[in-house]
C-alpha cells in the first residue's frame, strides 16, 4: 500500500520522495512527461532569505 503519492518528478518531488523513503514511508512518484526536459527544472528553487522578525527581504 502506498502511503504518499508525489505528483511531479522535479527536484522538489524527487528530494521529498528520497527523504520519505529514508524515513520508511512508501512513496510513488508520478510524472506527466516520459523524458527529462531540456532545461533545469530547479532553477527557481532558491527561497528568499529571512529578514528582521522573520520577514523576507528583497535581494
HTML snippet that shows the backbone in 3Dmol.js (N, CA, C, O; Angstrom):
<script src="https://3Dmol.org/build/3Dmol-min.js"></script>
<div id="view" style="width:600px;height:400px;position:relative"></div>
<script>
const pdb = `
ATOM      1  N   UNK A   1       0.840  -1.185   0.000  1.00  0.00           N
ATOM      2  CA  UNK A   1       0.000   0.000   0.000  1.00  0.00           C
ATOM      3  C   UNK A   1       0.881   1.243   0.000  1.00  0.00           C
ATOM      4  O   UNK A   1       1.883   1.304   0.712  1.00  0.00           O
ATOM      5  N   UNK A   2       0.506   2.215  -0.791  1.00  0.00           N
ATOM      6  CA  UNK A   2       1.260   3.462  -0.888  1.00  0.00           C
ATOM      7  C   UNK A   2       0.805   4.432   0.194  1.00  0.00           C
ATOM      8  O   UNK A   2      -0.389   4.673   0.367  1.00  0.00           O
ATOM      9  N   UNK A   3       1.771   4.984   0.919  1.00  0.00           N
ATOM     10  CA  UNK A   3       1.455   5.974   1.946  1.00  0.00           C
ATOM     11  C   UNK A   3       1.329   7.376   1.358  1.00  0.00           C
ATOM     12  O   UNK A   3       0.457   8.149   1.756  1.00  0.00           O
ATOM     13  N   UNK A   4       2.209   7.697   0.404  1.00  0.00           N
ATOM     14  CA  UNK A   4       2.248   9.049  -0.162  1.00  0.00           C
ATOM     15  C   UNK A   4       2.381   8.975  -1.673  1.00  0.00           C
ATOM     16  O   UNK A   4       3.185   8.200  -2.192  1.00  0.00           O
ATOM     17  N   UNK A   5       1.596   9.778  -2.381  1.00  0.00           N
ATOM     18  CA  UNK A   5       1.701   9.937  -3.833  1.00  0.00           C
ATOM     19  C   UNK A   5       2.264  11.318  -4.100  1.00  0.00           C
ATOM     20  O   UNK A   5       1.692  12.320  -3.672  1.00  0.00           O
ATOM     21  N   UNK A   6       3.386  11.376  -4.809  1.00  0.00           N
ATOM     22  CA  UNK A   6       4.025  12.642  -5.147  1.00  0.00           C
ATOM     23  C   UNK A   6       3.812  12.886  -6.628  1.00  0.00           C
ATOM     24  O   UNK A   6       4.180  12.058  -7.461  1.00  0.00           O
ATOM     25  N   UNK A   7       3.214  14.027  -6.956  1.00  0.00           N
ATOM     26  CA  UNK A   7       2.946  14.375  -8.345  1.00  0.00           C
ATOM     27  C   UNK A   7       4.040  15.324  -8.805  1.00  0.00           C
ATOM     28  O   UNK A   7       4.140  16.450  -8.318  1.00  0.00           O
ATOM     29  N   UNK A   8       4.861  14.867  -9.746  1.00  0.00           N
ATOM     30  CA  UNK A   8       5.944  15.673 -10.285  1.00  0.00           C
ATOM     31  C   UNK A   8       7.299  15.144  -9.872  1.00  0.00           C
ATOM     32  O   UNK A   8       7.613  15.067  -8.684  1.00  0.00           O
ATOM     33  N   UNK A   9       8.101  14.778 -10.861  1.00  0.00           N
ATOM     34  CA  UNK A   9       9.429  14.231 -10.613  1.00  0.00           C
ATOM     35  C   UNK A   9      10.509  15.284 -10.820  1.00  0.00           C
ATOM     36  O   UNK A   9      11.597  14.987 -11.313  1.00  0.00           O
ATOM     37  N   UNK A  10      10.196  16.510 -10.438  1.00  0.00           N
ATOM     38  CA  UNK A  10      11.199  17.565 -10.473  1.00  0.00           C
ATOM     39  C   UNK A  10      12.100  17.455  -9.261  1.00  0.00           C
ATOM     40  O   UNK A  10      12.005  16.487  -8.508  1.00  0.00           O
ATOM     41  N   UNK A  11      12.970  18.424  -9.061  1.00  0.00           N
ATOM     42  CA  UNK A  11      13.914  18.360  -7.943  1.00  0.00           C
ATOM     43  C   UNK A  11      13.222  18.262  -6.582  1.00  0.00           C
ATOM     44  O   UNK A  11      13.654  17.491  -5.725  1.00  0.00           O
ATOM     45  N   UNK A  12      12.166  19.025  -6.381  1.00  0.00           N
ATOM     46  CA  UNK A  12      11.476  19.006  -5.089  1.00  0.00           C
ATOM     47  C   UNK A  12      10.759  17.672  -4.868  1.00  0.00           C
ATOM     48  O   UNK A  12      10.809  17.117  -3.770  1.00  0.00           O
ATOM     49  N   UNK A  13      10.101  17.161  -5.894  1.00  0.00           N
ATOM     50  CA  UNK A  13       9.392  15.892  -5.768  1.00  0.00           C
ATOM     51  C   UNK A  13      10.322  14.719  -5.514  1.00  0.00           C
ATOM     52  O   UNK A  13      10.030  13.856  -4.687  1.00  0.00           O
ATOM     53  N   UNK A  14      11.433  14.686  -6.219  1.00  0.00           N
ATOM     54  CA  UNK A  14      12.384  13.590  -6.034  1.00  0.00           C
ATOM     55  C   UNK A  14      13.089  13.676  -4.681  1.00  0.00           C
ATOM     56  O   UNK A  14      13.347  12.655  -4.043  1.00  0.00           O
ATOM     57  N   UNK A  15      13.399  14.899  -4.246  1.00  0.00           N
ATOM     58  CA  UNK A  15      14.008  15.057  -2.931  1.00  0.00           C
ATOM     59  C   UNK A  15      13.044  14.618  -1.837  1.00  0.00           C
ATOM     60  O   UNK A  15      13.435  13.921  -0.900  1.00  0.00           O
ATOM     61  N   UNK A  16      11.794  15.022  -1.958  1.00  0.00           N
ATOM     62  CA  UNK A  16      10.788  14.619  -0.972  1.00  0.00           C
ATOM     63  C   UNK A  16      10.631  13.101  -0.954  1.00  0.00           C
ATOM     64  O   UNK A  16      10.566  12.497   0.117  1.00  0.00           O
ATOM     65  N   UNK A  17      10.569  12.488  -2.121  1.00  0.00           N
ATOM     66  CA  UNK A  17      10.444  11.028  -2.188  1.00  0.00           C
ATOM     67  C   UNK A  17      11.634  10.345  -1.526  1.00  0.00           C
ATOM     68  O   UNK A  17      11.468   9.351  -0.819  1.00  0.00           O
ATOM     69  N   UNK A  18      12.822  10.872  -1.752  1.00  0.00           N
ATOM     70  CA  UNK A  18      14.028  10.284  -1.148  1.00  0.00           C
ATOM     71  C   UNK A  18      14.008  10.400   0.368  1.00  0.00           C
ATOM     72  O   UNK A  18      14.317   9.441   1.075  1.00  0.00           O
ATOM     73  N   UNK A  19      13.646  11.568   0.864  1.00  0.00           N
ATOM     74  CA  UNK A  19      13.613  11.776   2.312  1.00  0.00           C
ATOM     75  C   UNK A  19      12.544  10.914   2.973  1.00  0.00           C
ATOM     76  O   UNK A  19      12.771  10.344   4.040  1.00  0.00           O
ATOM     77  N   UNK A  20      11.378  10.821   2.333  1.00  0.00           N
ATOM     78  CA  UNK A  20      10.321   9.988   2.891  1.00  0.00           C
ATOM     79  C   UNK A  20      10.725   8.517   2.900  1.00  0.00           C
ATOM     80  O   UNK A  20      10.435   7.795   3.854  1.00  0.00           O
ATOM     81  N   UNK A  21      11.393   8.077   1.838  1.00  0.00           N
ATOM     82  CA  UNK A  21      11.825   6.682   1.765  1.00  0.00           C
ATOM     83  C   UNK A  21      12.836   6.367   2.865  1.00  0.00           C
ATOM     84  O   UNK A  21      12.795   5.292   3.465  1.00  0.00           O
ATOM     85  N   UNK A  22      13.739   7.305   3.126  1.00  0.00           N
ATOM     86  CA  UNK A  22      14.709   7.118   4.205  1.00  0.00           C
ATOM     87  C   UNK A  22      14.018   6.999   5.560  1.00  0.00           C
ATOM     88  O   UNK A  22      14.526   6.351   6.475  1.00  0.00           O
ATOM     89  N   UNK A  23      12.849   7.636   5.675  1.00  0.00           N
ATOM     90  CA  UNK A  23      12.076   7.575   6.915  1.00  0.00           C
ATOM     91  C   UNK A  23      11.154   6.358   6.954  1.00  0.00           C
ATOM     92  O   UNK A  23      10.391   6.188   7.905  1.00  0.00           O
ATOM     93  N   UNK A  24      11.221   5.509   5.923  1.00  0.00           N
ATOM     94  CA  UNK A  24      10.424   4.297   5.902  1.00  0.00           C
ATOM     95  C   UNK A  24       9.019   4.463   5.359  1.00  0.00           C
ATOM     96  O   UNK A  24       8.173   3.590   5.553  1.00  0.00           O
ATOM     97  N   UNK A  25       8.756   5.578   4.679  1.00  0.00           N
ATOM     98  CA  UNK A  25       7.435   5.838   4.113  1.00  0.00           C
ATOM     99  C   UNK A  25       7.411   5.323   2.680  1.00  0.00           C
ATOM    100  O   UNK A  25       8.318   5.614   1.900  1.00  0.00           O
ATOM    101  N   UNK A  26       6.383   4.563   2.329  1.00  0.00           N
ATOM    102  CA  UNK A  26       6.241   4.025   0.970  1.00  0.00           C
ATOM    103  C   UNK A  26       5.677   5.124   0.071  1.00  0.00           C
ATOM    104  O   UNK A  26       4.568   5.609   0.296  1.00  0.00           O
ATOM    105  N   UNK A  27       6.450   5.518  -0.953  1.00  0.00           N
ATOM    106  CA  UNK A  27       6.039   6.612  -1.836  1.00  0.00           C
ATOM    107  C   UNK A  27       5.983   6.147  -3.280  1.00  0.00           C
ATOM    108  O   UNK A  27       6.663   5.201  -3.677  1.00  0.00           O
ATOM    109  N   UNK A  28       5.152   6.839  -4.058  1.00  0.00           N
ATOM    110  CA  UNK A  28       5.093   6.656  -5.501  1.00  0.00           C
ATOM    111  C   UNK A  28       5.185   8.043  -6.123  1.00  0.00           C
ATOM    112  O   UNK A  28       4.478   8.963  -5.710  1.00  0.00           O
ATOM    113  N   UNK A  29       6.057   8.193  -7.115  1.00  0.00           N
ATOM    114  CA  UNK A  29       6.217   9.458  -7.828  1.00  0.00           C
ATOM    115  C   UNK A  29       5.643   9.290  -9.226  1.00  0.00           C
ATOM    116  O   UNK A  29       5.999   8.349  -9.935  1.00  0.00           O
ATOM    117  N   UNK A  30       4.761  10.190  -9.625  1.00  0.00           N
ATOM    118  CA  UNK A  30       4.213  10.168 -10.988  1.00  0.00           C
ATOM    119  C   UNK A  30       4.640  11.446 -11.699  1.00  0.00           C
ATOM    120  O   UNK A  30       4.709  12.520 -11.101  1.00  0.00           O
ATOM    121  N   UNK A  31       4.920  11.303 -12.981  1.00  0.00           N
ATOM    122  CA  UNK A  31       5.378  12.422 -13.806  1.00  0.00           C
ATOM    123  C   UNK A  31       4.633  12.403 -15.121  1.00  0.00           C
ATOM    124  O   UNK A  31       4.419  11.340 -15.704  1.00  0.00           O
ATOM    125  N   UNK A  32       4.243  13.552 -15.584  1.00  0.00           N
ATOM    126  CA  UNK A  32       3.495  13.682 -16.833  1.00  0.00           C
ATOM    127  C   UNK A  32       4.343  13.329 -18.053  1.00  0.00           C
ATOM    128  O   UNK A  32       3.851  12.697 -18.988  1.00  0.00           O
ATOM    129  N   UNK A  33       5.596  13.729 -18.049  1.00  0.00           N
ATOM    130  CA  UNK A  33       6.453  13.563 -19.223  1.00  0.00           C
ATOM    131  C   UNK A  33       7.305  12.303 -19.106  1.00  0.00           C
ATOM    132  O   UNK A  33       7.800  11.978 -18.027  1.00  0.00           O
ATOM    133  N   UNK A  34       7.472  11.600 -20.219  1.00  0.00           N
ATOM    134  CA  UNK A  34       8.248  10.353 -20.222  1.00  0.00           C
ATOM    135  C   UNK A  34       9.761  10.601 -20.225  1.00  0.00           C
ATOM    136  O   UNK A  34      10.531   9.739 -19.802  1.00  0.00           O
ATOM    137  N   UNK A  35      10.189  11.784 -20.703  1.00  0.00           N
ATOM    138  CA  UNK A  35      11.621  12.096 -20.763  1.00  0.00           C
ATOM    139  C   UNK A  35      11.909  13.380 -20.009  1.00  0.00           C
ATOM    140  O   UNK A  35      11.021  14.203 -19.790  1.00  0.00           O
ATOM    141  N   UNK A  36      13.174  13.540 -19.613  1.00  0.00           N
ATOM    142  CA  UNK A  36      13.578  14.768 -18.937  1.00  0.00           C
ATOM    143  C   UNK A  36      13.455  15.955 -19.881  1.00  0.00           C
ATOM    144  O   UNK A  36      13.650  15.804 -21.087  1.00  0.00           O
ATOM    145  N   UNK A  37      13.131  17.150 -19.348  1.00  0.00           N
ATOM    146  CA  UNK A  37      13.077  18.341 -20.192  1.00  0.00           C
ATOM    147  C   UNK A  37      14.486  18.792 -20.565  1.00  0.00           C
ATOM    148  O   UNK A  37      15.465  18.355 -19.959  1.00  0.00           O
ATOM    149  N   UNK A  38      14.582  19.647 -21.541  1.00  0.00           N
ATOM    150  CA  UNK A  38      15.878  20.156 -21.973  1.00  0.00           C
ATOM    151  C   UNK A  38      16.348  21.365 -21.189  1.00  0.00           C
ATOM    152  O   UNK A  38      17.258  22.067 -21.630  1.00  0.00           O
ATOM    153  N   UNK A  39      15.745  21.624 -20.028  1.00  0.00           N
ATOM    154  CA  UNK A  39      16.112  22.773 -19.213  1.00  0.00           C
ATOM    155  C   UNK A  39      16.120  22.363 -17.740  1.00  0.00           C
ATOM    156  O   UNK A  39      15.612  21.301 -17.380  1.00  0.00           O
ATOM    157  N   UNK A  40      16.686  23.194 -16.916  1.00  0.00           N
ATOM    158  CA  UNK A  40      16.785  22.904 -15.485  1.00  0.00           C
ATOM    159  C   UNK A  40      15.474  23.253 -14.792  1.00  0.00           C
ATOM    160  O   UNK A  40      15.043  24.406 -14.809  1.00  0.00           O
ATOM    161  N   UNK A  41      14.844  22.258 -14.185  1.00  0.00           N
ATOM    162  CA  UNK A  41      13.576  22.493 -13.505  1.00  0.00           C
ATOM    163  C   UNK A  41      13.769  23.045 -12.098  1.00  0.00           C
ATOM    164  O   UNK A  41      12.799  23.481 -11.477  1.00  0.00           O
ATOM    165  N   UNK A  42      14.972  23.039 -11.588  1.00  0.00           N
ATOM    166  CA  UNK A  42      15.236  23.526 -10.242  1.00  0.00           C
ATOM    167  C   UNK A  42      15.789  24.935 -10.203  1.00  0.00           C
ATOM    168  O   UNK A  42      16.318  25.359  -9.175  1.00  0.00           O
ATOM    169  N   UNK A  43      15.681  25.663 -11.289  1.00  0.00           N
ATOM    170  CA  UNK A  43      16.290  26.983 -11.397  1.00  0.00           C
ATOM    171  C   UNK A  43      15.748  27.969 -10.363  1.00  0.00           C
ATOM    172  O   UNK A  43      16.513  28.766  -9.819  1.00  0.00           O
ATOM    173  N   UNK A  44      14.460  27.931 -10.087  1.00  0.00           N
ATOM    174  CA  UNK A  44      13.847  28.915  -9.189  1.00  0.00           C
ATOM    175  C   UNK A  44      13.515  28.345  -7.818  1.00  0.00           C
ATOM    176  O   UNK A  44      12.534  28.766  -7.205  1.00  0.00           O
ATOM    177  N   UNK A  45      14.299  27.407  -7.323  1.00  0.00           N
ATOM    178  CA  UNK A  45      14.026  26.826  -6.019  1.00  0.00           C
ATOM    179  C   UNK A  45      14.713  27.557  -4.874  1.00  0.00           C
ATOM    180  O   UNK A  45      14.689  27.079  -3.740  1.00  0.00           O
ATOM    181  N   UNK A  46      15.324  28.702  -5.145  1.00  0.00           N
ATOM    182  CA  UNK A  46      16.015  29.447  -4.098  1.00  0.00           C
ATOM    183  C   UNK A  46      15.000  30.194  -3.247  1.00  0.00           C
ATOM    184  O   UNK A  46      14.300  31.074  -3.747  1.00  0.00           O
ATOM    185  N   UNK A  47      14.912  29.855  -1.979  1.00  0.00           N
ATOM    186  CA  UNK A  47      13.992  30.534  -1.073  1.00  0.00           C
ATOM    187  C   UNK A  47      14.565  31.892  -0.686  1.00  0.00           C
ATOM    188  O   UNK A  47      15.783  32.051  -0.599  1.00  0.00           O
ATOM    189  N   UNK A  48      13.694  32.871  -0.454  1.00  0.00           N
ATOM    190  CA  UNK A  48      14.202  34.178  -0.012  1.00  0.00           C
ATOM    191  C   UNK A  48      14.821  34.068   1.377  1.00  0.00           C
ATOM    192  O   UNK A  48      14.383  33.270   2.205  1.00  0.00           O
ATOM    193  N   UNK A  49      15.834  34.872   1.614  1.00  0.00           N
ATOM    194  CA  UNK A  49      16.484  34.874   2.925  1.00  0.00           C
ATOM    195  C   UNK A  49      15.581  35.604   3.929  1.00  0.00           C
ATOM    196  O   UNK A  49      14.980  36.628   3.603  1.00  0.00           O
ATOM    197  N   UNK A  50      15.495  35.073   5.138  1.00  0.00           N
ATOM    198  CA  UNK A  50      14.663  35.765   6.127  1.00  0.00           C
ATOM    199  C   UNK A  50      15.276  37.082   6.548  1.00  0.00           C
ATOM    200  O   UNK A  50      16.495  37.191   6.681  1.00  0.00           O
ATOM    201  N   UNK A  51      14.457  38.060   6.754  1.00  0.00           N
ATOM    202  CA  UNK A  51      14.905  39.379   7.216  1.00  0.00           C
ATOM    203  C   UNK A  51      14.552  39.569   8.683  1.00  0.00           C
ATOM    204  O   UNK A  51      14.323  38.595   9.400  1.00  0.00           O
ATOM    205  N   UNK A  52      14.507  40.795   9.122  1.00  0.00           N
ATOM    206  CA  UNK A  52      14.164  41.066  10.528  1.00  0.00           C
ATOM    207  C   UNK A  52      12.787  40.528  10.877  1.00  0.00           C
ATOM    208  O   UNK A  52      11.850  40.654  10.089  1.00  0.00           O
ATOM    209  N   UNK A  53      12.660  39.931  12.051  1.00  0.00           N
ATOM    210  CA  UNK A  53      11.387  39.410  12.573  1.00  0.00           C
ATOM    211  C   UNK A  53      10.753  38.376  11.648  1.00  0.00           C
ATOM    212  O   UNK A  53       9.528  38.255  11.604  1.00  0.00           O
ATOM    213  N   UNK A  54      11.574  37.631  10.910  1.00  0.00           N
ATOM    214  CA  UNK A  54      11.060  36.559  10.064  1.00  0.00           C
ATOM    215  C   UNK A  54      10.462  37.004   8.742  1.00  0.00           C
ATOM    216  O   UNK A  54       9.887  36.179   8.031  1.00  0.00           O
ATOM    217  N   UNK A  55      10.575  38.274   8.386  1.00  0.00           N
ATOM    218  CA  UNK A  55      10.045  38.746   7.112  1.00  0.00           C
ATOM    219  C   UNK A  55      11.082  38.513   6.024  1.00  0.00           C
ATOM    220  O   UNK A  55      12.284  38.537   6.287  1.00  0.00           O
ATOM    221  N   UNK A  56      10.617  38.288   4.814  1.00  0.00           N
ATOM    222  CA  UNK A  56      11.536  38.088   3.681  1.00  0.00           C
ATOM    223  C   UNK A  56      12.013  39.450   3.193  1.00  0.00           C
ATOM    224  O   UNK A  56      11.223  40.384   3.061  1.00  0.00           O
ATOM    225  N   UNK A  57      13.295  39.552   2.929  1.00  0.00           N
ATOM    226  CA  UNK A  57      13.814  40.812   2.395  1.00  0.00           C
ATOM    227  C   UNK A  57      14.168  40.617   0.931  1.00  0.00           C
ATOM    228  O   UNK A  57      14.481  39.505   0.507  1.00  0.00           O
ATOM    229  N   UNK A  58      14.120  41.671   0.174  1.00  0.00           N
ATOM    230  CA  UNK A  58      14.451  41.583  -1.252  1.00  0.00           C
ATOM    231  C   UNK A  58      15.949  41.497  -1.421  1.00  0.00           C
ATOM    232  O   UNK A  58      16.713  41.927  -0.557  1.00  0.00           O
ATOM    233  N   UNK A  59      16.359  40.937  -2.542  1.00  0.00           N
ATOM    234  CA  UNK A  59      17.794  40.765  -2.800  1.00  0.00           C
ATOM    235  C   UNK A  59      18.381  41.953  -3.467  1.00  0.00           C
ATOM    236  O   UNK A  59      19.577  41.971  -3.755  1.00  0.00           O
TER     237      UNK A  59
END
`;
const viewer = $3Dmol.createViewer("view");
viewer.addModel(pdb, "pdb");
viewer.setStyle({}, {cartoon: {color: "spectrum"}});
viewer.zoomTo();
viewer.render();
</script>
